[in-house]
């Protein structure tokens, strides 16, 4: 963080003294006005619901330029990482700041691979859930419970503990997601296989059964690996901010990541791809492609209560760069599986075409986002819609860990304590019960 040559001056129309505030520059992106001493100097706070204009931290991990439609992990464009690297290379990059060389990658992959099993007692813990429980309810419990099984790595201030907990979380998340799926499906759990790649192993744990051999499909494995890369981190979003805020209290890494899982569950965040598929299924039930015009009319009507899910993004004012990559993957997967005529998928393609051509959506930059395409891909692969957000959590875990570790290593970090604009009653006295 570099101090800029200029300062910001805050003046008041009531004649109060003006205040000079330092301005800092990042390597790229907007400058920030340092308001840390604002309350001490003026007795006032700032008011910024949703933190739309507030930088809560300094970070060197992920950068987004919403106007350009640009996403960088440690300076590398997401387009290059998604096409030239695999997920574990991306994990190493996010955690360590640089892409691994061959030796570093081999060592890192080996460490992750040999931590994919979970304590056998986790199976009994799972049995406490109803089989029809939402996978995210299960995952919130399972991730939080890891601290009870691996309490030798729960000191967030110990670098060695943070390192081993990072490896454990990255390695065990696919196992936990697959276990949650198998439990809901009433199928036996499949143990991880060390000979498989990270993503192929996840597919094996998801779709294999003990009664026959399973060979992961390279095209589907590549598609799922790309989904993981595209969702690995996304700057200071709601769940990442939640992980940072939770971790700022000094809680253990497993608890902080469990908080992120819980936040991600929301339909405005990680549940967006699930919401997009549910929307498509609702349209299909109400007449499918023949009725898509009626749906579009309702989506344009602010009073209808109908929302177009999977389109537009709060940050990107241009095309989501991840969506372009996921669109290519979507085409590849549908063609490979020969499911182009699936009613839901045909409906999705029709809706995509309308949104890309209709002036209403184009003028508002409501382009299909990554959630729209990733949901279609996962459905085509055979993943239940209810599991989409759990897979998102699997992918985002490494980003959460990287952000958490960065915060702990920042000498300026403090426990999070937002302020408020109080609008309730002023001080008053309690009256005796008979007088109320």
ChimeraX attribute file (.defattr): number of C-alpha atoms within 10 A of each C-alpha:
attribute: neighborCount
match mode: 1-to-1
recipient: residues
	/A:1	12
	/A:2	10
	/A:3	14
	/A:4	14
	/A:5	9
	/A:6	10
	/A:7	15
	/A:8	13
	/A:9	11
	/A:10	11
	/A:11	12
	/A:12	9
	/A:13	7
	/A:14	6
	/A:15	7
	/A:16	9
	/A:17	12
	/A:18	13
	/A:19	15
	/A:20	15
	/A:21	17
	/A:22	18
	/A:23	18
	/A:24	17
	/A:25	15
	/A:26	15
	/A:27	9
	/A:28	9
	/A:29	10
	/A:30	10
	/A:31	16
	/A:32	18
	/A:33	17
	/A:34	16
	/A:35	16
	/A:36	11
	/A:37	13
	/A:38	16
	/A:39	11
	/A:40	10
	/A:41	13
	/A:42	12
	/A:43	8
	/A:44	11
	/A:45	16
	/A:46	12
	/A:47	12
	/A:48	11
	/A:49	9
	/A:50	8
	/A:51	9
	/A:52	8
	/A:53	10
	/A:54	14
	/A:55	13
	/A:56	13
	/A:57	13
	/A:58	13
	/A:59	17
	/A:60	15
	/A:61	21
	/A:62	19
	/A:63	21
	/A:64	18
	/A:65	16
	/A:66	17
	/A:67	12
	/A:68	13
	/A:69	15
	/A:70	18
	/A:71	24
	/A:72	19
	/A:73	23
	/A:74	20
	/A:75	13
	/A:76	15
	/A:77	15
	/A:78	20
	/A:79	16
	/A:80	10
	/A:81	19
	/A:82	22
	/A:83	12
	/A:84	9
	/A:85	14
	/A:86	18
	/A:87	23
	/A:88	23
	/A:89	22
	/A:90	26
	/A:91	27
	/A:92	19
	/A:93	19
	/A:94	24
	/A:95	22
	/A:96	13
	/A:97	16
	/A:98	15
	/A:99	20
	/A:100	18
	/A:101	9
	/A:102	9
	/A:103	8
	/A:104	13
	/A:105	15
	/A:106	12
	/A:107	12
	/A:108	17
	/A:109	17
	/A:110	12
	/A:111	15
	/A:112	20
	/A:113	23
	/A:114	15
	/A:115	17
	/A:116	24
	/A:117	18
	/A:118	19
	/A:119	9
	/A:120	8
	/A:121	9
	/A:122	15
	/A:123	15
	/A:124	9
	/A:125	13
	/A:126	19
	/A:127	10
	/A:128	9
	/A:129	16
	/A:130	11
	/A:131	17
	/A:132	9
	/A:133	13
	/A:134	16
	/A:135	24
	/A:136	24
	/A:137	15
	/A:138	23
	/A:139	24
	/A:140	21
	/A:141	18
	/A:142	20
	/A:143	22
	/A:144	19
	/A:145	16
	/A:146	22
	/A:147	17
	/A:148	11
	/A:149	13
	/A:150	15
	/A:151	13
	/A:152	11
	/A:153	21
	/A:154	21
	/A:155	16
	/A:156	23
	/A:157	15
	/A:158	11
	/A:159	14
	/A:160	12
	/A:161	17
	/A:162	22
	/A:163	15
	/A:164	17
	/A:165	25
	/A:166	23
	/A:167	21
	/A:168	23
	/A:169	23
	/A:170	23
	/A:171	22
	/A:172	23
	/A:173	24
	/A:174	26
	/A:175	23
	/A:176	26
	/A:177	24
	/A:178	26
	/A:179	25
	/A:180	27
	/A:181	25
	/A:182	20
	/A:183	21
	/A:184	18
	/A:185	11
	/A:186	9
	/A:187	15
	/A:188	13
	/A:189	19
	/A:190	19
	/A:191	17
	/A:192	24
	/A:193	17
	/A:194	15
	/A:195	9
	/A:196	14
	/A:197	16
	/A:198	23
	/A:199	22
	/A:200	22
	/A:201	22
	/A:202	27
	/A:203	24
	/A:204	22
	/A:205	25
	/A:206	22
	/A:207	17
	/A:208	20
	/A:209	15
	/A:210	10
	/A:211	6
	/A:212	7
	/A:213	9
	/A:214	13
	/A:215	11
	/A:216	17
	/A:217	12
	/A:218	10
	/A:219	14
	/A:220	22
	/A:221	20
	/A:222	19
	/A:223	23
	/A:224	24
	/A:225	21
	/A:226	25
	/A:227	27
	/A:228	26
	/A:229	23
	/A:230	27
	/A:231	22
	/A:232	23
	/A:233	27
	/A:234	20
	/A:235	21
	/A:236	20
	/A:237	12
	/A:238	18
	/A:239	25
	/A:240	28
	/A:241	19
	/A:242	23
	/A:243	24
	/A:244	29
	/A:245	22
	/A:246	22
	/A:247	25
	/A:248	19
	/A:249	13
	/A:250	16
	/A:251	14
	/A:252	21
	/A:253	30
	/A:254	28
	/A:255	21
	/A:256	26
	/A:257	29
	/A:258	24
	/A:259	22
	/A:260	25
	/A:261	31
	/A:262	18
	/A:263	22
	/A:264	25
	/A:265	23
	/A:266	16
	/A:267	15
	/A:268	14
	/A:269	16
	/A:270	25
	/A:271	22
	/A:272	24
	/A:273	28
	/A:274	25
	/A:275	25
	/A:276	25
	/A:277	26
	/A:278	16
	/A:279	18
	/A:280	23
	/A:281	16
	/A:282	14
	/A:283	20
	/A:284	18
	/A:285	10
	/A:286	14
	/A:287	11
	/A:288	19
	/A:289	20
	/A:290	11
	/A:291	13
	/A:292	19
	/A:293	13
	/A:294	13
	/A:295	19
	/A:296	18
	/A:297	12
	/A:298	16
	/A:299	16
	/A:300	15
	/A:301	12
	/A:302	10
	/A:303	8
	/A:304	10
	/A:305	9
	/A:306	15
	/A:307	16
	/A:308	19
	/A:309	23
	/A:310	24
	/A:311	21
	/A:312	23
	/A:313	18
	/A:314	7
	/A:315	14
	/A:316	21
	/A:317	17
	/A:318	18
	/A:319	22
	/A:320	24
	/A:321	20
	/A:322	24
	/A:323	20
	/A:324	16
	/A:325	20
	/A:326	26
	/A:327	19
	/A:328	12
	/A:329	22
	/A:330	21
	/A:331	14
	/A:332	16
	/A:333	22
	/A:334	18
	/A:335	11
	/A:336	12
	/A:337	12
	/A:338	11
	/A:339	13
	/A:340	16
	/A:341	10
	/A:342	12
	/A:343	15
	/A:344	21
	/A:345	19
	/A:346	15
	/A:347	20
	/A:348	23
	/A:349	16
	/A:350	13
	/A:351	19
	/A:352	17
	/A:353	12
	/A:354	16
	/A:355	20
	/A:356	15
	/A:357	12
	/A:358	12
	/A:359	11
	/A:360	13
	/A:361	18
	/A:362	14
	/A:363	10
	/A:364	11
	/A:365	18
	/A:366	22
	/A:367	24
	/A:368	25
	/A:369	24
	/A:370	26
	/A:371	30
	/A:372	25
	/A:373	29
	/A:374	31
	/A:375	27
	/A:376	27
	/A:377	25
	/A:378	22
	/A:379	18
	/A:380	21
	/A:381	17
	/A:382	10
	/A:383	18
	/A:384	13
	/A:385	19
	/A:386	19
	/A:387	20
	/A:388	26
	/A:389	26
	/A:390	30
	/A:391	24
	/A:392	23
	/A:393	31
	/A:394	24
	/A:395	26
	/A:396	27
	/A:397	26
	/A:398	27
	/A:399	24
	/A:400	31
	/A:401	29
	/A:402	21
	/A:403	26
	/A:404	24
	/A:405	21
	/A:406	18
	/A:407	20
	/A:408	20
	/A:409	12
	/A:410	12
	/A:411	7
	/A:412	9
	/A:413	15
	/A:414	13
	/A:415	12
	/A:416	14
	/A:417	8
	/A:418	7
	/A:419	9
	/A:420	11
	/A:421	10
	/A:422	7
	/A:423	6
	/A:424	6
	/A:425	6
	/A:426	6
	/A:427	6
	/A:428	6
	/A:429	5
	/A:430	8
	/A:431	8
	/A:432	7
	/A:433	6
	/A:434	5
	/A:435	6
	/A:436	6
